[in-house]
């Protein structure tokens, strides 16, 4: 399918102030839906008999649109007894940017949506209906498959993916690697330039080697205290 999802156009009969609130409300609603979906994914629900998990490939950047479109179609066609969960696997990640620390959602598998359905079998009317419903969703390019039929994920694969989504401690993403030069922007060593020696993402600390009085000296700093040169 080549049709691109249409961009949102604000109605012309509302004020700019009201228009500005629409994307924020939509964003909050998506977060609430994501949280509800997470709560529903109990171990019993994940491993329910007669159900399988499949990866659906999407256009890059259209994962959430595809997820929402499939769920809307399921509700409209009352197909909740055949398609049970539609998930964009994400994990929380702490991003260090411009001297600030913020938590963002990172897609674990960009370009893919995880769908739990009845087991899709050959020459089965219900399976064919599910296949066509998902395959005909705008933004979907196909199932991960072998031959003509989608291949379900193993239970170990599913549990590994969903465990990563449930991690309580967010990962930390930093913009520097060992061996790179950084500038210290805060503290007693401010404006010193050094080389990254070690990174401890669990503690949010970095060891930097700086040259002081002709000697190389290791300095341990918070991620917020350094920036790439």
N, C-alpha and C positions, 0 to 999 in steps of 0.2 A: 504494500500500500504506500502511496506517495503523498496522500493528503496531509498537509501540515495543520496542527491545531490552530484555531483562530485566536489571535491576541484579544485580551479583554479590552473592551471599549466602554468607557463610563457613559451612562445616560446623560443627555444634554440638559435635562430638566432639574439637575441637582446642583447645589452650590459647590465651589471649589473646596470649601472646608469639608463638606460631606463626602465629596469624591476622594479626598485625601485619606479618609478613614476606611474606605472600602478594602484596599489591599491589606491593611493592618488587621481588619476583622477577619478577612479570608485566611490570613496567615495564622491568626490565633485559632481559628476553627480547624485548620489542618493539624496544628500541634495537638489540639484536644483529641482529634480523630486518631492520630498516631499513638497517643498515650493510651486511648481506649483499646486500640488494636493490640498493643503490647500487653495490657492487662488480661485480654482474652486468651493470649497464647500461653495457657498452662501446659504442663507436660502432657496431661491427658488429652488436651485439644491438639497439641502438636503431633502426638503419636496415635491419634484415633484410628481404629481399625477401618479398613475400606477406603482410606484417604491417602493421597500421595501429594508430594510437593514437586513442582516443576519450575524451571527457570524459563522466563519469557524474555526474549530479546527485544529492546526498544531502540528508537532513535536516541542518540546521545542527548542528554539533558531533558528528555521527555518522560522520565521514570514516574514522577509524581502525577503527571497528567494521565498517563496510561493507567496507573493504579486507581485514580479517581474515576476514570471513564469505565473501567471494568466493574468497579463497585456500583456505579450508578446503573449500569446495564443489568447487573445481577438483581438489584432492587426493583428495577422497572419490570423485569421479566419473571420476578419471583423465582429466581434460580439459586436461592440460598441453600437448597438441599443438594446442590451439585458443585457449587464453587463456594468455599468456606472462608478463606482468608486470602487477601492480596496485600503483599508487604514489599516495601522498598527497604532492603536491609541497610541500616545505618548504625553508626556508633558515635558517641559523643567524643569530641576532640577539643583540647585546649589549644587555641591558636595565639601565638605571641606576635603582635603586629603594632608598630608605632608606639612601642612602650606600654602596651596594654595587653591584658590577658582576658580572653573571652572564650566561651564555650560555643562550639559550632557543631552542626551535624555533618558527618562525612559519609558519603555513600560507600559501602563496602564493595559493591559490584556495580560500578557505573555502566549504564546501558542494559541493566537487567532488573526484572521484577520477579519476586518469588510468589507463586500462587499455589494454594492448597485446594485440590479438587478431588472428585471421585477418581478412582484409577482409570486412566484413559486406555481403553482396550480397542482392538481391531473389530470392525463390523458390529459396533455397539451403538444404537441410536443415541443414548444419553451421552456417551463419550464424544460422538460426532457433534452433538449440539454444543457441548462445552468447548470443543476444539474450535468450532466456527465462531462462537461468541467471542472468545479471546483473540483468535487470529484476525478477526475482522475489526478489532478495535483500532481506531486511528492512532498511529505512533508505534504499533506493534509490527516487528519485522519477522517474527516467527518464534517457535519454541526451540529450546535446545533439544535436539533430537538425533536419532540414529535411523537413517532410512526415512520412512514416511510417518513414523509415530514418535511423539515426545518421549523422552527418557526421564523417568522420575529420579530424584535425588535419593541416595541411600539415607537411612535414618541417622547414621553417624554424620553425614554431611549436613543434614538439616540441623541436628543438635549443635554442631560446631558453629554454623552460621548464627543461629538464634542465641547461643551462649555469648558470642561476640557482641550482639546487640544489647544484651542484658548487663554488660560489664558496668559495675558501679563506679569504678575509678576511670575517668576519662583519660585517653591517651594525650600526650603532649606533642604538638608539632612545632618544631623550631626551624628557623630559616638558615641554620648554619650546621656544619659538620666538622668532625675532628680534622685538624690540619688547615682549616680556613682562618683567615684573619678577621678579627672583630675589634670594634672600638668599645671601650667601657664608657658608659654614658651616665653612670651614677655611682656615688660612693667616693671613698678616699682615692681611688685610682682613676677617677674620671678623666677622660681624654687620652688615656693610655691606649695604645694599639697592641694587641697580642695575638697569639695563636691558640685556637681551641685544642685542648688536650683530651679532655674527657667530658661526656655529657651524661647526666643522671636524670632521666625523664621522670622517674618516680618521685624524686625530691625537688625537681624543677631547678636543679643547680648545674652549673657548668664550670669546669676548671680551665682557666686561661693562663698561658705562659706569657708573662710580660718581661721586658728587659728593664731592670732597675739597677742603676749604678754599675752598668757593665756586667750584670749577672742575670741569668734567667731565673725568674721567680714565679712559682705557681700561685695563682690567686683563685679562690673559689667564690663564685658569684651566683646571684639569682638570674634566671633567664631574662628578666626585665632590665637587668643592668648592662646588657651588652647588645650591640647591633652589628650587622655585617658591614664591612668596609666597602 
